[in-house]
Amino acid sequence: VRAVKKAIKLLRTIEHYEDGRYLDRYIVASIFLETGKPLYLADKDIRCEVSEMRKAAVVSREVANITSFIDWDICIYNYLELNSKEGYQSRVVRQADA
């Protein structure tokens, strides 16, 4: 969840989005697909963008393989669920096991 939160903070403008890592761009595009925010992605074909970012992240070895995106999707949806509650901000409660 921390990585998702970091990606959202880093890619606040279209210029930062275009210069960002493929994985971070995938996270932001997936959030746009669900929420419609950030608005600067409204001009893009978002489904194509998400697919391209998945492929590019695997090719650039930011992610081990295409099935690793299942874990990322879980993190994204957990982040969205936690932050959709009014007055609540996501936080990591426990450390991940190695």
Steps between C-alpha positions, in 0.01 A plus 500: 500500500795733564624456144156589364483809718851604391417457130194721536702773672781489242283508189280803567533662153503369145870590469590295806273221378676482161842491671402247770588134533277261309378338820407836654322599181310169510389572857375849417328382181327219691377745760369725223318201352315451831451857625535735204779688674753652424328701229811543285458141381154565357640558150674162483359163395537370854445129433773504236723700734461246782580213263807679362630581849466134606704385202758776537548432872573133429737579212691757707514248789319721749274197557615138480216373279150585389339296779665726759244763411242304699678612818516858376129496414422379852706786646328754275151383594590486869626858476178609329285320755684648795495853362135490394392510864428854609764651725735202474849492351675175420791387712699183532420336832752218497824421321491259206659161554816429303 
